[in-house]
Every structure is written in structure tokens, then in C-alpha cells.
Amino acid sequence: MAKERSDAEQQIADLLHTARKSLRLSVAFLSRLDGTTQHLEVVDSSAPFLFREGYQQQQDVTLCQAILDKKLPQVIPDLKVFPEAMKLPAAKMPRLRSYVSVPVTLSDGTLYGTFCAAGLTTDKDLTKRDKTLMDVLASAAAVIIEPEVRSQERRSEIDDRLAPLMAAGGPVVALQPIVDLATGHRVGAEALSRFPADWGMAPDLVFAEAHSIGLGHRLELLALERAADHLATVDGYVAMNVSPATLLTPECGNLLSRLPLSRVLLELSEHDQVEDYGLLNAALAPFRAAGMRLAIDDVGAGFSSLRHIVVTSPDVIKIDRSIVTGLNSDPVLTKLVQSLVEFGHGCRVRVVAEGVETAGEAAALRTLGVDYGQGWHYGRPGPPEALTAAHPARIPTPRTAQNALQPT
């Protein structure tokens, strides 16, 4: 059974049909040339038993390659006139006798393959005018092909970059201290993934790229594994990031079930959409019952975090750095943070401010009643040995029906 064509393949098939009917030949096809092999990608044929999509043959013995090498003309009314053509397999099976082939070239000049039409009989009417038609149709085909070619190139580039890192165990995970703003004591640390500097990409972009090619869940799980490794070497709680979609995978559940959950704060980003909150809460329930705490990350950066908070009833909300930076000199940001603190404490939720970089910001956050802070003012992400000892009495307690984050 032939595979169903994509929209792009069907558009190519329509162009090929135009070529075949206009030239009154037996078959028209688009071939991709990879340097060693010719791949018949889309075929329009009156003799489908002789020409099928997906057929491959050695590139250097094809009529297309001989034409590209200028050993044969692009328009061949009668192959028998050209001894070089009669030596090639296509002259014997399927016994082609007329042929037109033009290159398919992408916008950067790269040769993709060929746009061809062929007949099982000689055709004295084939002329350069037919080549002109084929050139026009090949140009149209190139426009249709190029987006998928670029997409595949992008997928290959991402995969080639990620594969060695994932094979080696995933990203390096650094720890950034989280401190009690009232006392200055460290209570925990956030595990932050770090990728090679020469990639020049922020971690969230790397994870987004991984998800775009189907490797996102695996990369996130590797990052969680590396974050969990730190539980054996540091005190206090460790905040770990995961997307809602990865959280729903069985692999993530298996990983979490192996951890000392009373020391885990699981962070869900507000940037990630949740399709089914029922499934999300069901996945979280056994782990939260076992002592794991839930944080909603990036609060204030957009609307979806509020939905996350309302539906999941987290233990912690983390105020996004975009509304922390400069709040000590900005009355609008100050009011916004104050509102979030009042909202969080009204729900008996602890509040963490991210991206605290100055003493002025830290002082303003303390005044506003923010519970915890993290940022360069308290320490940059680094190895576990760079952390000070944690103050365990200030670790956030899990939400329960009897004790919903009462102050410790």
C-alpha cells in the first residue's frame, strides 16, 4: 500500500503530472541526489508497475548524473542516438527511449536533485521548448521543497549537537543558592542546566530545540537525573525544573519515585501550556503526598502562571526576574510584587523572588515580605562545594489539609 502523500508531495505530484501530460511521456519524477544514490521521491506515471516512489539506484549510473556531468544533453528525443546513454541501466530496464532532465536547485545554489520526464518510446517532438517548461516546473518544485529541506537540516544540526551531550549523561547542572530574606540563611538551591558556552544559547532555548525534534523529554529527564545527583552532596532542598508535558511521562514518574521527595521542590514553568490539569494534578498527587513540594516558576511574566496557581495549589510561587529587576526604584514594579506577595500569603504559599542582583532589590523585597530570594546578589550558579550550609528549619513544609505552609 502506497504511503499517503504530504501536502508538499501532492503539490510536486501535480507539477509532475503537468509535465508528463504536456510532454506526452510515460513518467515524470522528482529525484533527490545525495551524492551516492538517486532517490525517486515523487512519481507520476502511466506505468506505475515500472516506476515507484521510494526506488533507489546508484547515482553515478543514472541518466540524470550523466546529464549533470554534460555527457548527455538535457533533452534526448532518442536514447539510441547516444551510445553513452545506451550503456546505462535505464536504457535496458525499464528500457527508456526518450528523456528530459533539469536540475532542481535551492535558493542558495545547492543542487537538490532532478526534475525528469521519460518515455518508453522515442519522441522526435521533444525540443528545447520542452526543457523550458521543465525548468519552470522544477523552479516551482524547488520553492515547495525548500522549507522541508531547511527544516530537516535544522533537525540534523540540533540532533548532531545534542547527541554527544546526551550520550555523556546530559547537561552540567549547577546550583544557585536560595536564601531566607529575613535571616540571610540559605534554605535550598535551584538546579540549573548549563550547556557548552560555544553553543551561545540560553538553556530554555536548548530545551525548546530538543522538544522540537522529539528529544525534549529525554533531555529534561537527564537534567533531572543530574539535579537529583546533588541531593546526596548538599543539604537543604533542591529545586528542579520540569515541563508539564515531561512530568506526565512514565519515565519522569519512575525517576521521582526514587528520590527523597521531602527535599525536592519541583518547579513548573509558567511558559509551558497545560492541556489537561486533571492529568497533571493526578500525576503530582502521589509525590506531593509523599512530601514533595510544588513551585510555579516565572510568575508575573505572563497570564498562564495564574492559571497554574489556581488549579494546582502550589507550595511556592517564584516571582519572575523581569519584575524584580529595579523594583526598588520603580513604584509600579513595587506594587506588582506587593500584590503577588499578598496573593501568595493569602493562599498560604511561600514566595521566592528570582534574579535578585543588588542590595537595594534585596532590601525592597524584605520590606515587601517576600520569603526567599535567589540571584547573583546571593551567589551565582556553581558547584555544590560553593554553597554555604543550609538552615533546615526554614525549608518550606508540604501543603496538607491540616498544615498549608504555616510559618516555621
C-alpha positions in Angstrom: 0.0 0.0 0.0 1.4 3.4 -1.1 2.1 5.8 1.7 -0.1 8.9 1.9 1.5 11.9 0.4 2.1 15.1 2.4 0.7 18.4 1.1 4.1 19.3 -0.4 4.4 15.9 -2.1 1.0 16.3 -3.6 1.9 19.7 -4.9 5.0 18.2 -6.5 2.9 15.4 -7.9 0.6 17.9 -9.6 3.6 19.6 -11.2 4.9 16.2 -12.4 1.5 15.4 -13.8 1.5 18.7 -15.8 5.0 17.8 -17.1 4.0 14.3 -18.1 0.8 15.3 -19.8 2.3 18.3 -21.6 5.2 16.3 -23.0 3.1 13.2 -23.6 5.6 10.9 -21.9 5.2 7.8 -19.8 6.6 9.1 -16.5 7.7 12.2 -14.7 9.5 12.1 -11.4 11.4 14.2 -8.8 14.6 12.6 -7.7 16.8 13.6 -4.8 20.6 13.1 -5.3 22.6 12.6 -2.1 26.0 12.1 -3.8 25.9 8.4 -4.0 22.2 7.4 -4.5 19.3 8.7 -6.6 16.0 8.6 -4.7 12.7 8.7 -6.6 10.8 10.8 -4.1 7.6 11.6 -6.1 6.4 9.9 -9.3 3.6 10.5 -11.7 3.4 7.6 -14.1 1.1 5.8 -16.6 3.1 2.7 -15.9 3.3 2.5 -12.1 4.5 -1.0 -12.1 7.7 0.2 -13.7 8.2 3.4 -11.6 7.6 3.6 -7.9 8.2 6.1 -5.3 11.0 5.3 -2.9 13.0 3.4 -5.5 16.8 4.0 -5.2 19.7 3.4 -7.6 23.3 4.1 -7.7 23.7 7.7 -8.7 26.7 7.5 -11.0 25.0 5.1 -13.4 21.8 7.2 -13.9 20.8 9.3 -16.9 20.4 12.2 -14.5 24.0 12.1 -13.4 25.3 11.7 -17.0 23.3 14.8 -18.0 24.5 16.8 -14.9 28.1 15.8 -16.0 27.3 17.1 -19.5 28.0 13.7 -21.1 24.4 13.8 -22.4 22.1 16.7 -23.4 19.2 17.6 -21.2 16.7 16.8 -23.9 17.1 13.3 -25.5 14.4 12.5 -28.1 16.1 9.1 -28.9 18.5 7.4 -26.5 19.7 5.1 -29.2 21.5 8.1 -30.8 23.7 8.3 -27.8 26.0 5.3 -27.1 26.8 6.7 -23.7 23.1 6.6 -22.8 22.6 3.1 -24.1 25.3 1.8 -21.7 23.2 2.8 -18.7 20.7 0.6 -16.8 17.7 2.8 -17.6 18.2 2.0 -21.3 17.8 -1.7 -20.5 15.2 -1.7 -17.8 12.7 -0.1 -17.9 14.0 0.4 -21.5 13.7 4.2 -21.6 14.0 5.7 -25.1 13.3 9.4 -24.5 14.3 11.6 -21.7 14.3 15.2 -20.3 16.1 16.2 -17.1 16.6 19.5 -15.5 18.3 20.3 -12.1 16.3 21.3 -9.0 18.3 24.0 -7.3 17.6 25.6 -4.0 17.8 29.3 -3.3 21.4 29.1 -2.0 22.5 27.3 -5.2 22.5 23.9 -3.7 21.6 21.0 -6.0 18.7 19.1 -4.5 18.1 16.7 -7.4 16.4 16.5 -10.7 13.0 17.0 -12.3 12.6 14.5 -15.1 10.2 13.1 -17.7 10.8 9.9 -19.7 9.1 7.8 -22.3 9.3 4.2 -23.3 9.4 5.1 -27.0 11.4 7.7 -29.0 9.8 11.1 -29.3 11.1 13.2 -32.1 8.9 16.1 -30.9 11.0 16.7 -27.8 12.7 20.1 -28.1 14.4 22.8 -26.1 10.9 24.4 -25.6 10.0 21.3 -23.5 13.2 21.9 -21.5 12.0 25.4 -20.8 8.7 24.1 -19.4 10.6 21.6 -17.3 12.8 24.4 -15.9 9.7 26.4 -14.9 8.2 23.4 -13.2 11.5 22.5 -11.5 11.7 26.0 -10.1 8.2 25.7 -8.7 9.2 22.4 -7.2 12.2 23.9 -5.5 10.1 26.5 -3.8 7.8 23.8 -2.4 10.8 21.5 -1.3 13.0 24.1 0.3 11.1 24.6 3.6 11.2 20.9 4.4 14.9 20.7 3.4 15.7 23.6 5.7 13.7 22.0 8.5 15.5 18.7 8.1 18.8 20.5 8.1 17.8 22.2 11.3 16.7 18.9 12.8 20.0 17.3 11.9 22.1 20.2 13.2 20.2 20.0 16.6 20.5 16.3 16.8 24.2 16.3 15.9 24.8 18.9 18.6 22.7 17.2 21.3 23.6 13.5 20.7 27.1 13.6 22.2 26.0 15.6 25.2 23.1 13.2 25.9 25.2 10.2 25.4 27.6 11.6 28.0 24.8 11.9 30.6 23.1 15.2 29.8 23.9 18.8 30.8 26.1 20.0 33.5 23.9 21.1 36.4 25.0 24.0 38.6 23.4 25.0 41.9 22.3 28.6 42.8 21.6 29.3 46.5 18.1 30.3 47.7 18.1 32.3 50.9 15.7 33.3 53.6 15.4 37.1 53.1 14.7 37.7 56.8 17.8 35.9 58.1 20.1 35.6 55.1 20.4 31.8 55.7 20.5 29.5 52.8 17.5 27.2 52.7 18.0 25.4 49.4 19.3 25.7 45.9 18.0 25.6 42.4 19.5 23.1 40.0 20.2 24.9 36.7 21.2 23.2 33.5 24.3 24.5 31.7 25.2 23.8 28.1 28.5 24.4 26.2 29.3 28.1 26.0 30.2 27.8 22.3 26.6 27.0 21.6 25.7 30.6 22.5 22.2 29.6 23.6 20.2 30.1 26.8 19.1 26.8 28.4 15.4 27.3 27.7 16.2 27.6 24.0 18.2 24.4 24.1 15.3 22.6 25.7 12.9 24.1 23.2 15.0 22.9 20.3 15.2 19.5 21.8 11.4 19.3 22.1 11.1 20.5 18.5 12.8 17.3 17.3 11.3 14.9 19.8 14.3 14.8 22.2 12.9 17.2 24.8 11.6 14.7 27.3 14.8 12.7 27.3 16.9 15.8 27.7 14.7 17.1 30.6 14.9 13.7 32.3 18.7 13.7 32.0 18.8 17.1 33.5 16.5 15.9 36.4 18.9 13.0 36.9 21.9 15.3 37.2 20.0 17.6 39.5 19.0 14.6 41.7 22.6 13.6 41.9 23.2 16.7 44.0 20.8 15.6 46.7 23.5 13.3 48.1 26.1 16.1 48.4 24.2 19.2 49.5 21.8 20.0 52.4 18.6 21.9 52.2 16.1 21.4 49.5 16.9 21.2 45.7 14.6 22.9 43.2 14.3 21.0 39.9 12.7 22.2 36.7 10.4 20.2 34.5 7.8 20.9 31.9 4.2 19.8 32.4 4.4 17.5 29.4 7.6 15.7 30.6 6.1 15.4 34.1 3.3 13.3 32.6 5.7 10.7 31.1 6.1 7.4 32.9 9.9 7.9 32.9 9.5 11.0 35.0 7.3 9.3 37.4 9.8 6.5 37.8 12.6 9.0 38.4 10.7 11.0 41.0 9.7 7.8 42.9 13.3 7.1 43.6 14.1 10.5 45.2 13.9 11.7 48.8 10.8 13.8 48.0 10.8 15.8 51.2 13.9 17.6 49.9 12.6 18.2 46.3 10.9 21.3 45.1 9.5 20.6 41.6 9.2 23.8 39.5 6.7 24.1 36.7 7.3 27.0 34.3 4.5 29.4 33.5 5.6 29.4 29.9 4.5 25.8 29.3 0.9 25.2 28.3 -1.1 22.6 30.2 -3.6 20.8 28.1 -5.2 18.7 30.9 -4.9 20.0 34.5 -6.7 16.9 35.8 -4.0 14.6 34.4 -1.3 17.0 35.8 -2.7 17.0 39.3 -3.2 13.2 39.2 0.4 12.8 38.2 1.6 15.1 41.0 -0.7 13.8 43.8 1.3 10.7 44.9 4.6 12.6 45.0 3.1 15.6 46.9 1.5 13.2 49.3 5.0 11.7 49.9 6.4 15.2 50.8 7.4 16.7 47.5 6.6 20.4 47.2 5.4 22.2 44.0 6.5 25.6 42.8 5.2 27.7 39.9 8.0 29.4 38.1 8.2 32.7 36.3 5.1 34.2 38.0 4.3 37.6 36.6 5.9 37.0 33.2 2.5 36.2 31.7 -1.0 35.1 32.3 -0.7 31.3 32.4 1.1 31.2 35.7 -2.0 32.5 37.4 -4.0 29.6 35.9 -1.2 27.2 37.1 -1.5 28.6 40.6 -5.3 28.5 40.8 -5.6 24.9 39.5 -2.5 23.2 41.1 -2.5 25.0 44.6 1.4 25.1 44.7 3.5 25.4 47.8 5.7 28.1 46.4 5.4 30.8 43.7 8.6 32.2 42.1 8.4 35.8 41.0 9.9 36.3 37.6 13.1 38.3 37.4 11.5 40.7 34.9 9.5 42.3 37.7 12.2 42.0 40.4 15.0 43.9 38.5 14.9 47.5 39.5 11.8 47.3 41.7 13.5 49.3 44.5 13.3 52.4 42.2 10.1 51.6 40.3 6.8 52.1 42.1 4.8 50.1 39.5 7.0 47.0 40.0 6.9 47.5 43.7 3.1 47.5 43.7 3.0 44.4 41.4 5.4 42.5 43.7 3.4 43.6 46.8 0.2 42.3 45.1 1.8 38.9 44.4 3.1 38.6 47.9 -0.3 39.4 49.3 -1.9 36.9 46.9 0.6 34.2 47.8 0.5 34.6 51.5 -3.3 34.8 51.3 -3.2 31.3 49.8 -0.6 30.3 52.4 2.1 29.9 49.7 5.7 30.9 50.2 7.1 33.5 47.8 10.5 33.4 46.1 12.0 36.3 44.2 14.3 35.4 41.3 17.0 37.5 39.7 17.9 39.5 42.8 21.1 41.3 41.8 21.5 44.3 44.1 21.4 45.1 47.8 18.6 47.6 47.0 16.4 45.0 45.4 17.1 42.6 48.3 16.1 45.3 50.9 12.9 46.2 49.0 11.9 42.5 48.8 12.4 42.1 52.5 10.3 45.1 53.2 7.5 43.7 50.9 7.5 40.4 52.9 9.0 38.2 50.2 10.1 35.0 51.9 13.1 33.8 49.8 15.4 35.2 47.2 17.9 33.9 44.7 20.1 35.7 42.2 23.7 37.0 41.8 23.4 39.1 44.9 23.4 35.8 46.9 25.5 33.7 44.7 25.9 32.7 41.1 25.2 29.1 39.9 28.1 26.9 40.6 29.3 23.6 42.0 27.8 22.2 45.3 31.0 22.9 47.2 30.5 26.6 46.7 27.2 26.6 48.7 27.1 27.5 52.4 25.4 25.2 54.8 21.6 25.3 54.7 19.3 26.2 57.6 17.0 23.2 57.6 14.4 24.8 59.9 13.4 27.1 57.1 12.8 24.5 54.4 9.2 25.0 53.2 6.9 22.4 54.5 4.5 20.5 52.3 0.9 21.6 51.9 -1.6 19.4 53.7 -5.2 19.7 54.8 -4.0 20.5 58.3 -0.9 22.5 57.6 -0.8 24.6 54.4 2.6 26.2 54.7 2.2 27.7 58.1 5.3 29.7 59.0 8.1 27.7 60.6 
